Structure formats: structure tokens, C-alpha cells
Amino acid sequence: MDREYWLKKISSHSAIFELPLDFARPPVRSYRTKGRTFEISPELLASLKTIAFEENTSLFPVLLAIVNTLLYRYTGCRNITVGTTISNRTHQLLEDQIGCYVDVLPLQTIFDPDDIFRVILDKVKTTLLEAYEHQAYPFDLLVEALNLDRSNNRSPLFDTLVQLTWDEPNEDIRQINNVRVTTFSSGQPEGILDLMFLFTASRSSCSLTSQYDPGLFREDTIMCMMEDWIAIGNAVVNDKNGSLNDIRLSASMHEQSALENFTKEIV
């Protein structure tokens, strides 16, 4: 049942959207990575949580819907597919085991030209709920079943990942006497994707780390991208029913994308 769902949901002909790059994609991935982090303002975070409450969902679908809107605006591609990670401990025998059981879920959002943010958020929420319900089917088997072309310089199905981590100690650990819980950073992991939007949230704060391949993007491009995420966030907070195409973005990325699309049409 899970296999049938994914084969119907994700087409073998689904093209990976093409973000405007600063540098030509090399024939082999370098696995280098850099990252920039910024804090989402308490005011914006509170407003995004309010949207989540009003739309009967959690914070992650709201953050993801903004990312998807950003990618749609940059690329003009109606089919936006990104990945997210999941612990994948649905089997009862795995609940008490120690170890890393992490898999990847592909999340596909189809944009229509007249979509408003509330519509996109509803699409994202539905896609997430369905993906969680059918998470038992491994991503590697899905890629194999779709018979996708493998490449040495990019990943199958998607190049972008979005993830939310809650930086709150487990309640069971809090109740252990004389235990102090702190966050441990393992350093910068290998870059297996072009771009990752990594959100870290607590009850009162939320940060966004944009982890990227420096062989594809300049740092100022990533900073511009993060500013545009904020711009979209502020725009949807002010008007959830406004046109997504009317949100003003930074000129550099938007103009570069428009120029590339114009060049493709001429060719």
C-alpha cells in the first residue's frame, strides 16, 4: 500500500526544479558545505505560530510552505519537490532500540498561478500528513522503483531539504535528578544536497540555518535568499489571501531567474 502511494504520488518524469546557480555545476559533487544562520524575530515567529493555529496545523508546515513559495518564485516551476527527514520508528520493536533510524521523505507541492498562501499551506499540510502515513516505504526503494537516472553531481528527485528540529530536552530527561542537558554540535556535515533549510525551534525562538554547496552558490546569494524568506514570511503574515506573485523579492536572484527563463525561451 505504501509503495503504491509513492509511485502514484511521485512520477518518474518529475523534473528537479533548477535554482539559479552562481557557478556551473561540476560533473562530480564536491561534498563541501558552508552555512549561514539567522534568528527569526520573535514578532514574526509569533505571527507564524498564529497562522498555524488558525489553519489547524503546526509550525513546520507553515515554515515549509514559505520555503516552497520562495523556490517557486525563484524558479517559476509549478512542481516543487523537496525532502525532509523522519525518524521512522513506526514499528513497535524499534521503539526502545538505541540507534539512528532516519529516512527521507520527498514532499511535492504543485503550484497553480492563482494560488494564495492559505491554499499552498493546505496543500503542504495534506502532503505532510500523507507522507507520514506512508513513511514505512524506504526512500532508496522508491528511487529504485522509479528507475531514475543516477548522477554523480546531484541527488535523485530533489536537491533541497527542509527540516525542523525542536531544541527542547525530552520531558523524561527533565525529571531525572542532577541531570543537565546541553546541545552538542557535531560540526558541519558533508554536503549531500545543493541546499538545506534547517530550522531549530524552541518555545520562544526559532533560527534558520541555510546550509549550501559553496561550489554552486556565493555567500551573498544565500544571504539574499534568507532575506527573501523573511520577506515572504512578513507578506503572508500581513495578508494570507494575497497573490504570491506580488510579493517583492530581492532584485538579484529574481532578475537572474527571469533572465535564465527568458534565455531558455529564446533558445
C-alpha positions in Angstrom: 0.0 0.0 0.0 2.8 2.4 0.9 4.7 1.5 -2.3 1.6 2.2 -4.5 1.0 5.6 -2.8 4.5 6.8 -3.6 4.6 5.5 -7.1 1.3 7.4 -7.8 2.4 10.5 -5.9 5.9 10.9 -7.4 6.2 10.4 -11.1 9.4 9.1 -12.7 9.1 12.0 -15.1 9.1 14.6 -12.3 11.9 17.0 -13.2 14.0 18.5 -10.4 13.5 22.3 -10.4 16.5 24.3 -11.3 17.6 27.1 -8.9 19.7 29.9 -10.5 23.3 29.0 -9.7 26.3 31.3 -9.3 28.7 28.7 -10.6 28.4 25.9 -13.2 27.5 22.5 -11.7 30.7 20.3 -11.7 30.5 16.8 -13.1 31.1 15.3 -9.7 29.7 16.6 -6.4 32.4 18.1 -4.1 30.6 17.4 -0.8 31.8 20.7 0.5 29.4 22.7 2.6 29.0 26.1 4.3 26.2 27.6 6.4 24.7 30.8 7.5 22.4 31.2 10.4 20.0 33.9 11.4 17.3 34.3 14.1 13.7 34.7 13.1 12.4 37.7 15.0 10.1 36.9 18.0 7.3 39.0 16.3 7.4 37.1 13.1 7.7 33.8 14.8 4.6 34.6 17.0 2.7 35.6 13.9 3.6 32.4 12.0 2.5 30.3 15.1 -0.8 32.2 15.0 -1.2 31.3 11.3 -0.5 27.6 12.2 -3.2 27.8 15.0 -5.7 29.5 12.7 -5.2 26.9 9.9 -5.3 24.0 12.3 -1.7 22.8 11.8 1.7 23.0 13.4 4.7 25.3 12.8 6.6 23.1 10.4 4.0 23.2 7.5 4.0 27.0 7.7 7.8 27.2 7.5 7.8 24.7 4.7 5.1 26.5 2.8 7.2 29.7 2.9 10.3 27.8 1.6 8.2 26.2 -1.2 6.9 29.6 -2.1 10.4 31.0 -2.2 11.6 28.2 -4.5 8.5 28.6 -6.8 9.2 32.4 -7.1 12.9 31.8 -7.9 12.3 29.1 -10.5 8.9 29.6 -11.9 8.5 25.8 -11.6 5.0 24.7 -10.6 6.2 21.3 -9.3 8.3 21.9 -6.2 9.7 18.8 -4.6 11.9 19.0 -1.5 13.0 16.4 1.0 12.6 16.2 4.8 13.9 13.7 7.3 11.9 11.5 9.6 12.9 9.2 12.5 11.0 6.2 11.0 10.4 4.3 14.2 6.8 3.2 13.4 7.5 -0.4 14.1 6.9 -1.3 17.8 10.1 -3.4 18.0 12.2 -0.3 17.2 10.8 2.0 19.9 13.3 1.0 22.6 16.3 0.4 20.4 19.3 2.7 20.6 20.5 3.9 17.2 19.8 6.2 14.2 16.7 5.2 12.2 16.4 8.1 9.8 14.9 8.1 6.4 14.0 10.8 3.8 10.5 11.7 2.6 10.0 13.5 -0.7 7.4 16.3 -0.4 5.8 17.5 -3.6 3.7 20.7 -3.9 2.0 21.7 -7.1 1.6 25.4 -7.6 -1.2 27.0 -9.6 -0.7 30.6 -10.8 -3.6 31.9 -8.8 -2.8 30.1 -5.5 -2.8 32.2 -2.4 -0.7 31.3 0.7 -3.6 29.6 2.5 -4.1 27.3 -0.4 -0.4 26.4 -0.6 -0.3 25.8 3.2 -3.3 23.5 2.9 -1.5 21.6 0.1 1.7 21.3 2.2 -0.3 20.2 5.3 -2.1 17.4 3.3 1.1 16.3 1.7 2.9 16.0 5.0 0.1 14.0 6.6 0.0 11.6 3.7 3.8 11.3 3.7 3.9 10.5 7.4 1.1 7.9 7.0 3.1 6.1 4.2 6.6 6.7 5.7 7.4 2.9 6.0 8.4 2.6 2.4 12.2 3.4 2.2 13.3 6.2 0.0 16.1 4.1 -1.6 13.4 1.6 -2.8 11.3 4.4 -4.2 14.2 5.7 -6.2 14.9 2.2 -7.5 11.3 1.6 -8.3 11.0 4.8 -10.3 14.1 3.8 -12.3 15.6 7.2 -12.1 18.8 8.2 -13.8 21.6 8.4 -11.3 24.1 11.2 -11.5 27.5 11.9 -9.8 26.7 15.6 -9.3 23.2 15.7 -7.8 20.7 13.7 -5.9 17.6 11.9 -7.3 14.2 13.6 -7.0 15.3 16.7 -5.1 18.3 18.9 -4.4 16.8 20.8 -1.5 15.9 19.6 2.0 13.8 21.3 4.7 14.0 20.2 8.4 12.7 21.4 11.7 14.4 20.4 14.9 12.9 21.2 18.3 15.7 22.2 20.7 13.8 21.2 23.9 15.0 18.4 26.3 12.8 15.4 26.5 10.4 15.6 29.4 11.5 12.2 30.7 15.1 13.5 30.9 14.0 16.7 32.7 12.6 14.5 35.5 15.9 12.8 36.2 17.6 14.4 39.3 21.0 16.0 38.9 21.0 15.8 35.1 22.0 18.8 33.0 21.0 18.7 29.3 23.0 20.7 26.7 23.1 20.9 23.0 26.1 19.2 21.3 27.2 20.4 17.8 28.8 17.8 15.6 30.2 20.4 13.2 29.4 20.9 9.6 28.2 17.6 7.9 29.1 16.7 4.4 27.1 18.4 1.7 25.0 15.7 0.1 22.5 18.3 -1.3 22.7 21.7 -3.0 20.7 23.5 -0.3 19.2 22.8 3.1 16.9 24.9 5.1 17.5 23.8 8.7 15.1 25.3 11.3 15.8 25.0 15.0 13.0 26.0 17.3 12.2 26.2 21.0 9.1 27.5 22.8 10.3 31.1 22.4 12.7 31.2 19.5 13.5 29.9 16.0 16.6 30.1 13.9 17.2 29.2 10.3 20.5 27.8 9.0 20.9 27.8 5.3 23.5 25.1 4.5 24.7 25.2 0.9 27.3 24.0 -1.6 29.9 26.8 -2.0 30.7 25.3 -5.4 27.3 26.3 -6.6 26.3 29.4 -4.6 28.0 32.5 -3.3 27.5 33.5 0.3 25.8 36.8 -0.7 23.3 34.8 -2.8 22.4 32.7 0.3 22.0 35.9 2.4 19.7 37.3 -0.3 17.7 34.0 -0.2 17.3 34.2 3.6 16.2 37.8 3.3 13.6 36.8 0.8 12.3 34.0 3.1 11.8 36.7 5.7 10.1 39.0 3.1 7.6 36.2 2.1 7.0 35.4 5.8 6.2 39.0 6.6 4.0 39.3 3.5 1.8 36.2 4.3 1.5 37.4 7.9 0.1 40.7 6.7 -2.2 39.0 4.1 -2.7 35.3 3.8 -5.0 35.8 0.8 -2.7 38.0 -1.2 -1.1 36.9 -4.5 2.2 35.1 -4.1 3.5 36.6 -7.4 3.1 40.1 -6.0 5.5 39.6 -3.1 8.5 41.8 -3.6 11.8 39.9 -3.5 15.4 40.9 -3.7 16.3 42.0 -7.2 19.5 39.9 -7.7 18.0 36.4 -7.5 14.7 37.3 -9.1 16.3 39.1 -12.0 18.8 36.2 -12.5 15.9 33.7 -12.6 13.9 35.8 -15.0 16.9 36.2 -17.3 17.6 32.5 -17.4 13.9 31.7 -18.2 14.0 34.4 -20.9 17.2 32.9 -22.4 15.6 29.4 -22.4 12.6 30.6 -24.2 14.8 32.2 -26.9 16.8 29.1 -27.4 
